[in-house]
């Protein structure tokens, strides 16, 4: 199976990229639940992923209290 038609090099030449789409609605931030994000992280760990990078949009300002109570932040 051919995954790409070009040669890619970098700092981790044997690494593979895994992508997990968690939040489906581009317009409704309320449809993205922390439990879904955590389930995706658990799945990535189960799949043997060595490095997890989470990119998520949302509120532009976060209170210090939210950082300690939000399930994804914890």
Secondary structure by P-SEA (a helix, b strand, c coil): ccccccccccccccbbbbbbbccccccccccccaaaaaaaaaaaaaacccbbbbbbbccccccaaaaacccccc
